[in-house]
Amino acid sequence: MTKSKLNRAACLSLMAAALAVLVMASPVHADDFSFSFTNTVGNVSGTVTGEILGLTDGTTGPAAEVILESYPAALFPDVVANGNIMTNEATWGAPDANFFTESGGTITGGNFVVGVAATGFAVGFELDNGGESGLEDVNFATGIDSEIEIASGIAGLNITPLSSVPEPSSLLLLGVGLVALTVLKCRTRIPRHTAQLA
């Protein structure tokens, strides 16, 4: 085999490898969702809203963040009096459960449970824990248990996708780099021939 044929075969092999890397390097997205639910079985009427952030389509895994955005102030006098602790993730500590399944750009299952105990009261928040989702305030001194709750878990939540945020993919960058190097390496100059006049 001549040197030019070897070079051409090497270039084609390198180009095929680079294209294979590009094909495998599907872009990674962190998917974010807003959610809401309105009381159906608890003893306080109202709606809870929030966000579930950082999921990946086609996987089951933890959310990067679960944020409570709003709930009726009357539901949690203890929470309001203590700086709205349930909207501040720093006070939650690690959740007891945190996993969601995303399929086809929709949350199809999951479980999130977190609680905060403080002097005189405890607050709990759950999404699809044993088929229930709710927000609860228990005051130990009065024995009053206030709760917004639905009994249908994830299926009962109003979930809306927020815009997907692309994350850098090192595999994609590697593929682009290999293609660029291959093109530069395998570029051949077309020799100029001078036409002979008869």
N, C-alpha and C positions, 0 to 999 in steps of 0.2 A: 504494500500500500504506500502510495506516495505521501510526502509530508503534507501537501495541501489537503489530501483526502483525510488524513489523520486530524488535521486542524479543524476541518469541516465537521467531522464526526464528533470531536470533543466539544465544538461550539453547539452542535445540535443537542448533545447530551446535557450540557450545562443549561441550555435554554429550556429543555423539557423539565429538568429539575426545578428551575426557577418558576415555571408555570405551575408545576404541581404544588409548590409552596403557596403560590398565590391562590390557587383553587381551594386549598385547605384553610386559608386564612380568612374565614368569614368574619366580618366586623363584629366586635363584641359591644353590646349595648347594655347599659344599666337602665332598666325600665322602672318608672315611677308611677304610682297610682294614688288617686284620692279615694276616700271611702266615706260613707255616711250610713247611719242606721237610726231609725226612729222607734221609740219604745213601743213594744206590743205586749210584753208580759211583766214588766217591772212596775213599781208603785209610783214612779214619777214620769210625767209625760215630757217629751222633748226629743231633740235630735243631737247625736254626737257626730262630729266630722273630724277627719284627720288624713294623714298620708302614710303610705307604705312605700319606702324608697329602696332602690338598689337591687331589684330582682333581675334575673336573667331568664329569657324565654326558653322553654324546653327543659327547665331544671327545677329541682326542689332544693331549697336552701334558705339560709337566714336572710332577712331583710337587713340592709345596712342601717336603716332607721325606721322606726314607727313613731309618728308624731300625732299627738292629739291637738287639733286646732281649735275646736269649740265644743262646748256643752252648756246646758242651762246652768247658770250661776246658782239657782235655787237648789239644784241637786246636791251641791257640795259646799255647804257653808264652812265645813272644816277645811276644805281645800282652798277656798277663796281666802279664808282668814290666814292661811299659812303660805301665801305667795304662789297660789296656783301650782302646787308641786307636780301635778300630773302633766302639765305642759312642759315641764323642765326635765329632760331625759337624765340630766346629771344626778337628779335625786332618786331615780328609779333603781339604780343598780342593774345587775344583769337580769334579763327576763328569765322566768322559769321555763318558758318555751318560746321559740322563735324560728319558725320555718314556714315557707309558702311555696306552693307549686304554681308556676306560670306555664301556660300552654296556649299557643296561638295568640299571644298578646293579652291574655286574660288570666286573672288569678282563679284557679280552679279548686284550690284547697289550701289548708294551712292551719297553723295554731300559734297564737301569740298570747302569752300570759305574763303580766307584771303586777307587782303589788308594792305599796309603800305603807309601812307602819310608822306611826308617829305617836307622840304622847296623847293619849285619849282617843285616838281614832286610827282607822286603817282604810286605805283606798285600793281598789283593785280594778284592773282593766284587762279584758280578754277579748280576743277575736277567735271564734270557733273553738272554744274550749268545751269539749264534750257536746258539740252541737249548739252551743250558746255563745252569743257575743254580748258584752255589757260593760257598764261602768258603774261602780258601786262605792258607797261611802258608809262605813259602819262607825258610829260614835259609841265608844265603850261606856261612857258615863250615862247617856240617855237610853242606850240600847236601840236607838233608831237606825234602821238599815234602809238607806235610800238607794234606788237602783233604776237605771235605764237598761232594758234588756230586750233582746229578741231571741227566739228559740230556734232559729234556722241557720245559725253559723255563717260560713262564708257565702252560701247561696242567698242569704237574706240581706247581705250588704249591698248597697249601691256603690259599685266600683267603676271608676272612670280612669282610663289611661291618661297620664300626663305625657309630655313629650319625652321621647327617648334621648338619652345623652350618650353619644358615642365615646367609647374609651379607646385609648391608643392600643393597637395590637402589634406587638413586637414581631409576630410571625408575618403579618402583612408587610411591615416595613422591611423585613428580611427579604421577602419575595420581590418587592419592588427594587431593592438594591441589587439582587442577583440578576434580574432582568436587565437593569441598566448596565451592569458590568459585562454581561454577556453581549449586549448590543455593541458596547464599546470595543470589546475584545475581538468580536467576530466580524466587525465591519471590514469589508475589503474594498480596496480602491479599484475602480474599473480602469484598466489601461487604455490610454488613448492611442488609437491607431490612425496613422496618416493615410489618407486615401491616395492610392497610386493612380496617377493620370496616365492613360495610355497614349 
